[in-house]
């Protein structure tokens, strides 16, 4: 026999040669697939757990941010109420006007306290119920806000007027 001939009874790897299956090789292959499936399921579980952890951390950070902004807004409303109340005190000789300022300050203090007490979910559900009760008012408010935003954008995009003439003169040839 020449040196490049292989013996007929050499053992072949069942994964390398799929046509050569023995009962023992098929069992090994099934065991490897089960092991691989278990590894993939384990990786999926770890990824899902890490995803839940990231989601929980993001939710906590968002809640903390919202609570801080809510607290800042409530403090601003309280400060405005104090400013209005002190402005009313300066009008000591006009009791009707002073009563108006005090009433406005009381209303603002109630609003500030309401902001502090309520959660974001309560604000959302109140806004949603108002939108359900008065959809026309919400539509009109949205339309007016859009007009105001459009005017603001339009006015901020106009070129500054030329000192010696109309701003449109700079565009003429």
C-alpha positions in Angstrom: 0.0 0.0 0.0 1.1 3.5 -0.8 1.5 6.1 1.9 -1.5 8.2 0.9 -4.1 5.4 1.4 -6.3 5.4 4.5 -7.3 2.4 6.4 -10.9 1.4 5.9 -11.7 1.0 9.6 -10.6 4.5 10.7 -13.1 6.2 13.1 -14.7 9.2 11.6 -16.2 12.2 13.5 -20.0 12.0 13.2 -20.3 15.9 13.3 -17.8 16.2 10.4 -19.5 13.6 8.3 -23.4 13.8 8.6 -23.8 10.8 6.3 -22.0 8.5 8.7 -24.4 8.1 11.6 -24.1 5.4 14.1 -26.6 5.0 17.0 -23.8 6.1 19.4 -23.0 9.2 17.2 -26.7 10.3 17.0 -27.0 10.2 20.7 -23.9 12.3 21.1 -25.2 14.8 18.6 -28.6 15.1 20.4 -26.8 15.6 23.7 -24.7 18.4 22.1 -27.8 20.1 20.7 -29.6 19.9 24.0 -26.5 21.4 25.7 -26.4 24.1 23.1 -30.1 24.8 23.5 -29.6 25.0 27.3 -26.8 27.5 26.8 -28.9 29.7 24.5 -31.8 29.6 26.9 -29.5 30.5 29.8 -28.1 33.5 27.7 -31.6 34.6 26.9 -32.6 34.5 30.6 -29.5 36.5 31.5 -30.2 39.1 28.8 -33.9 39.4 29.8 -32.9 39.9 33.4 -30.4 42.6 32.5 -33.0 44.2 30.3 -35.5 44.3 33.2 -32.8 45.8 35.4 -32.0 48.5 32.9 -35.7 49.2 32.4 -36.2 49.5 36.2 -33.2 51.8 36.5 -34.5 54.0 33.7 -38.0 54.1 35.2 -36.5 55.1 38.6 -34.4 57.8 37.1 -37.4 59.2 35.2 -39.6 59.2 38.3 -36.8 61.0 40.3 -36.5 63.6 37.5 -40.3 64.1 37.3 -40.6 64.4 41.1 -37.8 67.0 41.2 -39.4 69.1 38.4 -42.7 68.8 40.1 -41.2 70.1 43.3 -39.5 72.9 41.4 -42.8 73.9 39.8 -44.6 73.8 43.1 -41.9 76.0 44.7 -42.1 78.5 41.8 -45.9 78.7 42.3 -45.5 79.3 46.0 -42.9 82.0 45.3 -45.2 83.7 42.9 -48.0 83.6 45.5 -45.7 85.3 48.0 -44.7 87.9 45.5 -48.4 88.7 44.7 -49.2 88.8 48.4 -46.4 91.2 49.2 -47.4 93.4 46.2 -50.9 93.5 47.7 -49.6 94.6 51.1 -48.1 97.7 49.4 -51.7 98.7 48.5 -52.8 99.1 52.1 -55.0 102.2 51.4 -57.1 100.3 48.8 -58.7 97.3 50.6 -60.6 96.0 47.5 -57.5 95.7 45.4 -55.6 94.2 48.4 -58.3 91.6 48.8 -58.0 90.7 45.1 -54.3 90.2 45.5 -54.7 88.1 48.6 -57.4 86.0 46.9 -55.1 85.4 43.9 -52.2 84.5 46.2 -54.4 82.1 48.1 -55.4 80.4 44.8 -51.8 80.1 43.8 -50.8 78.6 47.1 -53.6 76.0 46.8 -52.3 75.2 43.3 -48.7 74.8 44.6 -49.9 72.5 47.4 -52.0 70.5 44.8 -48.9 70.1 42.6 -46.9 68.8 45.6 -49.5 66.3 46.7 -50.4 64.8 43.3 -48.4 62.2 41.4 -47.7 62.3 37.7 -50.3 59.6 37.1 -53.0 61.7 38.7 -52.1 64.7 36.5 -52.2 62.5 33.5 -55.6 60.9 34.4 -57.0 64.4 35.1 -55.9 65.7 31.8 -57.3 62.6 30.0 -60.6 63.0 31.8 -60.8 66.7 30.9 -60.0 65.8 27.3 -62.9 63.3 27.3 -65.3 65.8 28.9 -64.4 68.8 26.7 -62.8 67.6 23.4 -63.8 70.9 21.7 -61.9 72.9 24.3 -58.8 70.7 23.9 -59.0 71.0 20.1 -59.4 74.8 20.3 -56.5 75.0 22.8 -54.3 72.9 20.6 -55.2 75.1 17.6 -54.4 78.3 19.5 -51.1 76.9 20.8 -50.2 75.9 17.2 -51.0 79.4 16.0 -48.8 80.9 18.7 -46.0 78.5 18.0 -46.2 79.3 14.2 -46.1 83.1 14.9 -43.1 82.6 17.2 -41.3 80.5 14.6 -42.2 82.9 11.8 -41.0 85.9 13.7 -37.8 84.3 14.8 -36.9 83.3 11.2 -37.3 86.8 9.6 -34.1 88.5 8.7 -33.3 91.7 10.6 -34.4 94.9 8.9 -31.8 96.9 7.1 -31.0 100.2 8.7 -31.5 102.2 5.4 -34.6 100.5 4.0 -36.9 97.6 3.8 -35.6 94.1 4.6 -36.9 92.9 1.2 -34.5 95.3 -0.6 -31.6 93.0 0.2 -33.2 90.3 -1.8 -33.8 92.3 -5.0 -31.3 92.1 -7.8 
